[in-house]
């Protein structure tokens, strides 16, 4: 793993990307434990071999479980469920790195597997709390010791059979999930009494769903795409006038981070806003970055337990974002961020936390000279993150040029496509090539039919990531306006009325009506200009250079 600081090439243009997210490690880890305790062989698909999942699998193998990848690239696991017999060695050491889910789940699992186990992790993991879970397991009869409420954890030979236990869920939902996952292995059942305000409730709901799935004895199980991993791309798209879609994210998923698009929408309003992140813990870092550039103060609450993650995320985020000029302050259970930030160069330290790297990468994609230390720690959950981020540079959003005929849309389109290395499309020329002379088509079929055919052509080429010059009247179609606003960066090219008339005369282009050009052009301009402006990302005078247009395009994704 490289620890060399990483610089990213800032986006030159807004993107329109389609990405496939890794399998959710939260979902995978729960399903793997459930499969290990379910009789028979289960095939699990899309269990992306990120660090956390790999650590869990390696440690389960040490415990004697029959689990292996049959296709690592596709994330296909084969698991033969049953509790292993006592190991030959006295103690198996289960090293979990800085994977909190892995360590907490294995702590509970070790109490139903014959043998002695030492469950430990790296220096960060040894500071993370486990005492509430070990205390509950001790109530159930486990011979278990922690180290001042933290790992390492020692689990003795005797297995537990069940009973009643109390668990404080205020620090981590993983404590309750760990107990729920071993319930099926307890012959005397399990009665759990909880105290404290539940944090990250959607993760408990996810655990319960997985257990219901395995009660149905499914033999093929597919891990959902990770909504958590999508967060950085959604925020980057919001900040750069871009668009991103995902091939494998279920909008009805029980994953907590499925709600992020609603939060982004809420943050578009001006003025003060409060975001309760008690059920959206993994997105606090990305939300903080977005907050830095909105018009108003953002208060993030419900995030106190982020201090017990891979690092103290509230403290680290505050310290590092201040380096790039963001006005951010810690509160007891969250953050306060004042918006309208102007970024500056900095070297950012994620403290070996993958989710810190994700949010720092947003900043580095929007401003040159922001570097990230130890970037490869993203392998904890998303090994392919930087490759996917790089692909955005090759997924430029379609640029549509609108304006009156005669303003120079086709000329600007050619120059922009050449400079930006994008395909050049002129919809009028496409129409002529397909149907012949425009005037003849209109005379024979009428304007209504012409607009329908024009709509089809525009829709087809909006998907092509090109520079498209549209006919002057294309925006009179409501459907075309809606599609342009949703799917393209729209440049409104303007020119003086007198100049438009002169150009139409010099090019021998006849009036569209029975009026003279001197009377027709002002009337059409009056009608169409509000429509052009209603969908325009920005307007530019035809006297401006191509370089000016490119500068404006670049400014959409530069903060």
ZAMARFI-154450 format. One record per residue (C-alpha): x, y, z. Coordinates in steps of 0.05 Angstrom, whole numbers, padded with zeros to 5 digits, always signed. Each point is the difference from the previous one (the first is absolute). Last residue first. Layout:
# ZAMARFI-154450
XYZ
...
This chain:
# ZAMARFI-154450
-00284+00523-00129
+00009-00027-00071
-00052-00045-00032
-00046+00051-00033
+00061+00045-00011
+00025-00048-00053
-00060+00014-00044
+00010+00075+00009
+00074-00006-00019
-00020-00043-00060
-00048+00054-00023
+00053+00055+00008
+00050-00042-00039
-00051-00005-00056
+00003+00075-00004
-00054+00050+00020
-00034+00038-00057
-00056-00051-00003
-00020+00024+00069
-00007-00052+00054
-00057-00025+00043
+00007-00050+00057
-00032-00065+00022
-00057+00021-00046
-00068-00033+00009
-00044+00060+00017
+00046+00047-00039
-00016-00033-00067
-00074+00000+00015
+00001+00073+00021
+00037+00016-00066
-00050-00038-00043
-00061+00046-00006
+00036+00066-00001
+00052-00028-00047
-00054-00024-00047
-00032+00069-00003
+00067+00036-00007
+00021-00048-00057
-00065+00005-00040
-00005+00075-00010
+00069+00014-00030
+00000-00070-00031
-00061+00019-00040
-00067-00032+00019
-00031-00059-00037
+00031-00047+00051
+00064-00039+00007
+00039+00054-00035
+00050-00021-00054
+00073-00018+00012
+00043+00033-00054
+00063-00008+00042
+00012+00075-00002
-00072+00015+00018
+00000-00047+00059
+00065+00030+00024
-00026+00072-00005
-00064-00018+00038
+00038-00034+00056
+00047+00059+00005
-00058+00049+00006
-00032-00041+00056
+00064-00001+00040
+00029-00069+00014
-00010-00055+00053
+00023-00071+00008
-00036-00036+00056
+00045-00056+00023
-00037-00059+00031
+00037-00053+00041
-00042-00061-00014
-00047-00054+00027
-00052+00031+00045
-00005+00070-00030
+00006-00027-00070
-00053-00053+00012
-00050+00049+00029
+00011+00050-00056
-00009-00055-00052
-00065-00023+00031
-00026+00072+00002
+00014+00007-00075
+00013+00073-00016
+00072-00014+00017
+00013-00030-00069
-00015+00067-00032
+00071+00022-00015
+00024-00069-00022
+00046-00032+00050
+00077-00003+00000
+00022-00062+00038
+00069-00010+00032
+00002-00074+00016
-00011-00049+00057
-00043-00046-00045
-00063-00006+00043
-00024+00070-00021
+00007-00025-00071
-00061-00045+00001
-00043+00050+00038
+00017+00055-00050
-00018-00043-00060
-00066-00022+00031
-00019+00072+00018
+00015+00023-00071
-00046-00054-00028
-00056+00024+00046
+00015+00073-00016
-00006-00013-00075
-00067-00036+00011
-00028+00061+00034
+00031+00047-00051
-00039-00029-00058
+00009-00064-00041
+00009+00023-00073
+00019+00073+00010
+00041-00018+00061
+00038-00054-00037
+00013+00046-00060
+00026+00055+00046
+00047-00048+00035
+00029-00030-00064
+00014-00074+00004
-00026-00049+00052
+00061-00036+00030
+00058+00042-00024
-00041+00063+00010
-00018-00020+00071
+00072-00015+00018
+00020+00067-00030
-00052+00036+00043
+00024-00039+00061
+00072+00022-00007
+00044-00050+00038
+00074+00003+00017
+00034-00057+00037
+00045+00020+00057
+00074+00015+00002
-00010+00062+00044
+00035+00048-00048
-00029-00032-00063
-00069-00007+00029
+00002+00072+00023
+00021+00027-00068
-00053-00040-00038
-00055+00019+00048
+00019+00074-00002
-00007+00000-00076
-00066-00038+00003
-00029+00047+00052
+00021+00063-00038
-00056+00050+00017
-00035-00010-00068
-00057-00042+00026
-00019+00022+00069
+00030-00034+00060
+00018-00067+00029
+00066-00038+00009
-00004-00067+00035
+00060-00029+00037
-00007-00074+00018
+00034-00018+00066
+00071-00025-00005
+00011-00073+00019
+00074-00009-00011
+00020+00042+00060
-00050-00039+00041
+00041-00063-00012
+00053+00026+00047
-00048-00004+00059
-00017-00072-00018
+00074-00017-00001
+00009+00037+00065
-00054-00039+00035
+00018-00070-00024
+00018-00029+00069
-00064+00026+00032
-00011-00022+00073
+00067-00006+00036
+00035+00010-00068
-00011+00075+00011
+00063-00004+00043
+00037+00011-00065
-00002+00075+00007
+00055+00002+00053
+00006+00076-00001
-00046+00042-00045
+00021+00060-00042
-00037+00064-00016
+00041+00038-00052
-00055+00010-00052
-00071+00009+00022
-00064-00037-00018
+00022-00072-00003
+00045+00010+00062
-00061+00023+00039
-00041-00061-00017
+00061-00044+00013
+00002+00028+00072
-00070-00028+00010
+00019-00070-00022
+00067+00001+00036
-00035+00016+00066
-00046-00060-00012
+00060-00046-00007
+00030+00020+00067
+00076-00010+00006
+00006+00068+00036
-00030+00035-00061
+00058+00050-00003
-00010+00057-00048
+00057+00038-00034
-00026+00070-00017
-00014+00050-00056
-00056+00050+00009
-00075-00004-00009
-00048+00060+00000
-00057-00019+00046
-00071+00028-00007
-00027-00038+00061
+00007+00001+00075
+00005-00069+00030
-00022-00022+00069
+00015-00072+00020
-00026-00058+00040
-00019-00027+00068
+00035+00046+00049
+00018+00052-00053
+00060+00003-00044
+00015+00060-00044
+00007+00012-00075
+00018+00061-00042
+00032-00035-00060
+00067+00030-00023
+00035-00063-00025
+00036-00012+00066
-00065+00010+00039
-00025-00062-00034
+00055-00041+00033
-00010+00021+00072
-00076-00004-00002
-00001-00067-00035
+00050-00028+00049
-00039+00022+00061
-00068-00023-00025
+00029-00065-00028
+00034-00021+00063
+00035-00056-00038
-00021-00067-00028
-00065+00013+00037
-00012+00018+00074
-00004+00076-00008
-00053-00011-00053
-00044-00019+00059
-00019+00073+00010
-00033+00007-00069
-00071+00019+00016
+00007+00072-00024
+00028+00036-00061
-00012+00076-00001
+00007+00033-00068
+00009+00075-00007
-00021+00035-00064
+00013+00004-00074
+00027-00069-00016
+00073-00014-00012
+00025-00026+00067
-00064-00040+00011
+00018-00047-00057
+00065-00017+00035
-00036-00012+00066
-00051-00044-00035
+00057-00044-00027
+00030-00009+00069
-00068-00011+00034
-00017-00054-00052
+00019-00061+00041
-00044+00021+00058
-00066+00007-00036
-00050-00025+00052
+00023+00048+00055
+00016+00051-00055
-00050+00054+00019
+00012+00056-00051
-00014+00072+00022
-00006+00056-00050
+00016+00074+00002
-00010+00042-00063
-00009-00019-00072
-00033-00064-00025
+00041-00051-00037
+00015-00037+00065
-00069-00033+00001
+00013-00032-00069
+00067-00027+00025
-00035-00030+00061
-00051-00034-00045
+00056-00028-00043
+00033-00028+00063
-00060-00043+00022
+00027-00065-00030
+00056+00009+00050
-00035-00040+00054
-00003-00065-00040
-00071-00028+00001
-00001+00002-00076
-00060+00027-00038
+00042+00041-00048
+00041-00064-00015
+00069+00018-00024
+00030-00045-00054
+00010+00040-00064
+00013+00067+00031
-00013+00070-00028
+00043+00062+00002
-00015+00071-00024
+00043+00062+00000
-00008+00073+00017
+00066-00005+00039
-00023+00004+00073
-00059-00046-00007
+00040-00051-00040
+00054+00000+00053
-00053-00010+00054
-00030-00060-00037
+00069-00029-00015
+00021+00004+00073
-00063-00034+00023
+00001-00059-00047
+00043-00042+00047
-00051+00005+00055
-00055-00024-00048
+00039-00065-00009
-00027-00047-00053
-00042-00055+00031
+00028-00069+00017
-00033-00057-00037
-00019-00066+00035
-00006-00068-00031
-00019-00057+00047
-00058+00037+00033
-00021-00036+00064
-00062+00044+00011
+00028+00012+00069
+00060+00028-00037
-00041+00058-00028
-00030+00016+00067
+00070+00003+00030
+00022+00047-00055
-00060+00045+00012
+00014+00003+00075
+00072+00021-00013
-00023+00054-00049
-00049+00027+00052
+00058+00003+00050
+00040+00038-00053
-00059+00047-00011
+00002+00019+00074
+00067+00034-00005
-00001+00020+00073
-00051-00026+00050
-00009+00047+00059
+00021-00036+00063
-00025-00066+00028
-00016-00067-00031
-00029-00064+00029
+00016-00062-00041
-00033-00067+00010
+00036-00057-00035
-00017-00072-00013
+00017-00060+00044
+00032-00039-00058
+00042+00061-00021
+00027-00007-00071
-00059+00037-00032
+00013+00060+00045
+00071+00009-00025
-00016+00056-00049
-00045+00037+00049
+00057+00006+00050
+00048+00031-00051
-00056+00046-00026
-00010+00027+00070
+00074+00017+00009
+00005+00025-00072
-00051+00055+00014
+00056+00038+00034
+00010+00050+00056
-00072+00008+00024
-00019-00073-00005
+00008-00019+00074
-00013-00075+00004
-00035-00043+00052
-00002-00075-00004
-00050-00057+00010
+00012-00073-00016
+00043-00037-00050
+00042-00063-00005
+00070+00028+00007
+00062-00038-00021
+00055-00016+00050
+00072+00004-00024
+00017+00072+00019
-00004+00065-00040
+00055+00052+00007
-00012+00069-00028
+00055+00047-00022
-00037+00047-00004
-00034+00056+00039
-00038+00007+00066
+00062+00002+00042
+00028-00060-00038
-00056-00049-00012
-00013-00067+00034
-00048-00056-00018
-00023-00064+00032
-00070+00003-00029
-00060-00014+00044
-00054+00042-00033
+00014+00058+00048
+00073-00004-00024
-00025+00009-00071
-00035+00064+00021
+00063+00026+00034
+00042-00017-00060
-00046+00041-00044
-00002+00061+00045
+00076-00004+00009
+00018+00001-00074
+00022+00073-00009
+00054+00020-00051
+00070+00015+00025
+00030-00067-00019
-00030+00009-00069
+00045+00060-00013
+00063-00038+00020
-00017-00059-00045
-00047-00056+00018
-00015-00055+00051
-00043-00061+00013
+00034-00054+00041
-00039-00064-00005
-00009-00064+00040
-00038-00059-00029
-00071-00023-00014
-00040+00051-00041
-00061+00035+00032
+00040+00054+00038
+00046+00011-00059
-00060+00025-00040
-00011+00058+00048
+00072+00024-00005
+00001-00015-00074
-00057+00049-00013
+00035+00054+00040
+00067-00010-00033
-00028-00002-00071
-00045+00060+00009
+00057+00041+00030
+00050-00015-00055
+00065+00035+00020
+00043-00062-00008
-00042-00060+00019
+00051-00049+00026
-00031-00065+00026
+00051-00038+00041
-00021-00073+00008
+00012-00030+00069
+00009-00071+00025
+00018-00030-00067
-00038-00062-00022
-00063+00041-00014
-00066-00020+00032
-00052-00020-00052
-00025+00050-00049
-00071+00029+00002
-00036-00016-00064
-00011+00034-00067
+00038-00018-00063
+00017+00068-00031
+00019+00011-00073
+00016+00072-00018
-00006+00037-00066
+00029+00070+00000
+00002+00005-00076
+00075+00011-00001
+00011-00047+00059
-00033-00059-00035
-00006-00064+00042
+00014+00039+00063
+00003-00044+00062
-00038-00019+00063
-00001-00064+00040
+00003+00027+00071
+00058-00024+00044
+00014+00062+00043
+00060+00016-00043
-00046-00002-00061
-00046+00049+00034
+00060+00045+00011
+00019+00001-00073
-00072+00013-00021
-00009+00058+00048
+00066+00031-00021
-00019-00007-00074
-00066+00035+00013
+00034+00059+00034
+00056+00006-00050
-00044+00000-00062
-00015-00066-00034
-00067+00022-00030
-00055-00047+00024
-00038+00005-00066
-00028-00071+00004
-00010-00046+00059
-00008-00074-00012
-00027-00037+00061
+00014-00072+00018
-00041-00035+00053
-00017+00017+00071
-00004+00074+00018
+00050+00027+00051
+00055+00016-00051
-00053+00029-00047
-00022+00050+00054
+00072+00021+00013
+00011+00010-00075
-00066+00038-00009
+00018+00049+00055
+00069+00013-00028
-00027+00008-00071
-00054+00050+00018
+00049+00046+00036
+00052-00012-00053
-00049+00025-00053
+00020-00030-00067
+00041+00047-00041
-00036+00054-00040
-00010-00002-00075
+00005+00069-00032
-00036+00039-00055
+00029+00068-00012
-00022+00068-00027
+00059+00045+00017
+00011+00075+00009
+00063+00023-00036
+00074+00008+00018
-00005-00040+00063
+00061+00010+00045
+00058-00048-00012
+00012-00034+00067
+00061+00003+00044
+00017-00059+00044
+00046+00000+00060
+00046-00062+00001
-00025-00052+00050
-00005-00054-00052
-00028-00068+00021
